[in-house]
């Protein structure tokens, strides 16, 4: 999800420069709702990764790859920078394939042109370097996202705060104890837990657990309506950053917030005991950090309450 959100400004910049161009986006089905209504996208091509598992998965994958041969685009942009994505561009029979200089797994071998990027730069900066190399003119990254919908039977009418504690990377999740400490500090507000992970137990009375119960569009609806969002380093964190950056705290444990943290400068980042605006982060922020203590989680909750009282 985070990669898709970081790539949204690329589609906008291409469309602004060449409004008549037909832009197709190849994407996993789980994330198609993020780009389906994008004004720059003409066509969505699904990459049904889950269907390629199992004994006959490789056969299905080859059939799918062969079906791309009719696309024959003038240009393919490989933002993922992996061997798989480079081979997909080749299977589509693109006239030119452009990728990033920090591509991995030998993907650059299949490129006809390479945009030079610094691997420590933020993903949005790296992606936008590619469209700049194409001669596209952009006023800055623009994140077009759908309006979203509220989940069925969501009955909370009072202002609420969203906590997203889950993440794919090892050691990025917030623990149940940390979430409880945070939620207790937020007493007086309804707290909504969202995301995909193991449901938590014995949560405070102000918590409504929507773990595993929302679609992408419903998640967007909740994030848009939330008074504030606190999230682990994850795809939904980047979604919140694109929707309402000034009302987000991204909690980073060991990951590098300068490279994969929230893009907007007005977002807040917690790392190694310090809470800073993104533009205040220094090179020290790249170093491995630690998990917040329960008191630090409570302090984050008190900070959010104080901030909301000023709004």
Steps between C-alpha positions, in 0.01 A plus 500: 500500500777743587672447165176570315438822692857619440452440127175699469681831426677333207171435324388858563825648366482285186139603441575869552782485245330273246122527561421295187716205604329179607646391834452144620584394856590142581403426859403225743121458535509589872610856420312575178248723681784744571542582131171402337359854513829679434443763226830413330442125470342363184525130576573269794680170444468258789799294616324207674801395703308262727392294198863425416561296813478126528582211267345651186585858592792530260282387209236760586773764533637423154154519345441834670837635385428392142170693512696823555660474157210683337563816703814617313532835681729772370651523847503293818608646835631248752469667839515180703849423377494122540573224252131409496385851406772533234397170342136611501601812305679276251198271474287803408737561205565861591704701250697650788532400864624756749595418857692635798872467560441328836300214347579156642524137390651592164189686386707777340632250244160522332479882493559709190551809717579564867416798722775565752378521859658490844383191690471697826253747354132470584302273270295794368819690408642193327183437300466864398861495377385255235232729359742791518741298287220468245467877483172518692426829674328471838415758764556233767369160610120476483322207664161441335303257716136389496246647741451171678192366678416447865472135613153352530373510860767751608300675773750738658364853463739681732854602394731199493870424477636220281782269611663276241739269690583244231783477246647242263865544595640299791503698821287791372175409674379673813424255779166458673647657815616805304160544336324472836732761656433733207124445507477561874682831456238591240204457737238753410529411131375193319790295364471286187756229426539416130722282283578138426641304792420295808211648695586627845323412824406681823499839331379810688133593478564795268643267230311360203699227323453493121800275436450307176155652443563776248560514128751746354220748425359463851845554648527821298158607629604446861832679458331798335252535787745433785603790721853357519692189391784318674658223298790262475727524195262344249292549188204649689741749659592625153132512413432718805798720410356560153153576637565717806873535567465762773300254715731201492766352725708231328669273755830365367692233686803389294404628154636817336234777501704715261475230237165331564329723753205729433575725205333829600721729708219583743461139618635402840745213544584319823842337496725391787318700767466821300196650329587730211344650191628325189700802389679502837641149458878468474734230372494349850139409434621237254666298779318201647271608781301323766143428592315760709459435871147488641556843657611635162184362341295674769693821435411477129135470597522807725676690221217420256236610752679830556537553126133433432395750768686770304331418170 
